[in-house]
Every structure is written in C-alpha cells, then in structure tokens.
C-alpha cells in the first residue's frame, strides 16, 4: 500500500508560479510510475505529467509542455510539480497518483492508477 500526500496548492495570480509536492510513503517498488493529474469543476480528471521511480524518464501531456516540470527527490521520496506562467484555466484540484508498471510502459489514464492523494487546490486569478 502506497500513501500519497500532496501540498503546495493555493491562490496565485495569472503569470505566477507554484510548486506542488507529493510525499510518498509505504511499500514502494522500483517499477512505480508517479503522476500528476488535475480536475477542474465539471470536468474529467486530466493527465498532466509523470515520472518513473528512478526519476530518469518523464513525459507530459502536450498542453503542459514548457510550463510544467515534474521532478523527484529520491532521498526524500517526494515528487514535485513546478508550474510556471500559470493561467486561470489551470485552476483545478491537483492529484498525485502512483502505480506499478511493467516493461517500461508509461501510464497516463486515471483508471490505470490505484493509489491517489487527497488532492490540493490550485486557483489562478486573472
């Protein structure tokens, strides 16, 4: 069982930056993929980005490339999401997710992930 706790959300003006953190604990294996999703009111949960457990490989949703950066501190078992040049449409609850993967496959569908954090609210004002 993996436990995930997000933090770092808040209210920021358009053009600003935020860094979200996801503290990971529990039984973790080297084949875990860590991901960030977001969900705006009335919308489906949307894939943002993911990183493998070693932190070597990352991938992003096309619309997130260039403004968002995922990283991982292996010593702290923490995954970060750096968000720059934020826009009002980035307003959402941001979730951290974890799941084992095999054969190097990257996961990007919410239904593929079995472990979730409670979410952290990000609100971007115009």
C-alpha positions in Angstrom: 0.0 0.0 0.0 1.3 3.4 -1.0 0.3 6.6 0.7 0.5 10.0 -1.1 0.1 13.4 0.5 0.0 16.5 -1.7 0.8 20.0 -0.6 1.7 23.4 -2.0 -1.5 24.5 -3.6 -3.0 27.9 -3.1 -4.2 31.1 -4.8 -1.9 32.8 -7.3 -2.3 35.5 -9.9 -2.1 34.7 -13.6 1.6 34.6 -14.7 2.7 33.4 -11.3 4.3 30.1 -10.2 3.6 27.3 -7.7 5.4 24.2 -6.7 3.4 21.2 -5.6 4.8 18.4 -3.5 3.7 14.8 -3.2 5.2 12.9 -0.2 5.3 9.2 -0.9 5.4 6.5 1.8 4.6 2.8 2.2 5.6 -0.2 0.2 7.3 1.2 -2.9 9.0 -0.7 -5.7 11.4 0.5 -8.3 8.8 0.0 -11.1 6.4 2.6 -9.8 5.3 5.5 -12.0 4.4 8.7 -10.3 2.0 11.1 -12.0 0.1 14.3 -11.5 -3.5 14.7 -12.7 -5.8 17.6 -12.3 -9.6 18.0 -12.2 -11.5 21.2 -12.8 -15.1 21.6 -11.7 -17.4 19.8 -14.0 -14.6 18.2 -16.0 -12.9 14.8 -16.1 -9.6 14.2 -14.4 -6.9 15.1 -16.7 -3.3 13.8 -17.1 -0.6 16.4 -16.5 2.7 14.6 -16.3 4.5 11.5 -15.0 7.9 10.3 -13.9 9.4 6.9 -13.3 10.6 6.0 -9.9 14.3 6.5 -10.7 13.5 10.0 -11.9 15.2 9.4 -15.2 12.2 9.4 -17.5 9.4 11.9 -17.7 6.6 12.6 -20.0 3.9 15.3 -20.3 0.5 16.0 -21.8 1.1 18.1 -24.9 -0.7 21.1 -23.4 1.5 21.1 -20.3 4.9 21.0 -22.0 7.0 24.1 -21.4 5.2 25.5 -18.4 5.1 22.5 -16.1 8.0 20.4 -14.8 7.9 17.2 -12.8 10.9 16.1 -10.7 11.7 13.7 -7.9 13.9 13.8 -4.8 14.8 10.2 -4.3 16.3 10.9 -0.8 13.0 12.4 0.3 10.6 10.2 -1.6 8.9 13.3 -2.8 7.6 14.2 -6.3 7.3 17.8 -7.3 5.3 19.7 -9.9 6.7 23.1 -10.8 4.1 25.2 -12.5 5.1 28.4 -14.2 3.2 31.1 -16.2 0.0 29.9 -14.6 -3.3 30.7 -16.3 -6.8 30.9 -15.0 -7.6 27.7 -16.9 -5.0 25.9 -14.8 -7.4 26.2 -11.8 -8.2 22.7 -10.6 -7.6 20.2 -7.8 -4.2 18.6 -8.5 -3.8 15.0 -7.6 -0.7 12.8 -7.2 -1.0 9.2 -8.3 1.1 6.1 -8.2 1.1 2.7 -9.9 3.4 -0.1 -10.7 4.2 -0.6 -14.4 5.9 -3.3 -16.3 8.1 -3.4 -19.4 8.8 0.3 -19.2 5.3 1.2 -20.0 4.2 4.7 -19.1 0.7 5.2 -17.8 -1.4 8.2 -18.5 -5.0 7.2 -17.8 -6.5 7.9 -14.4 -8.0 4.4 -14.4 -4.6 2.9 -14.6 -3.5 4.3 -11.2 -4.5 2.6 -8.0 -3.0 5.0 -5.4 -4.1 8.6 -5.1 -3.5 11.5 -2.8 -6.3 13.7 -1.4 -5.6 16.5 -3.8 -4.5 20.1 -3.4 -6.5 23.1 -4.8 -4.8 25.5 -7.2 -6.6 28.6 -8.0 -5.3 31.1 -10.6 -6.9 34.5 -10.6 -7.0 36.7 -13.7 
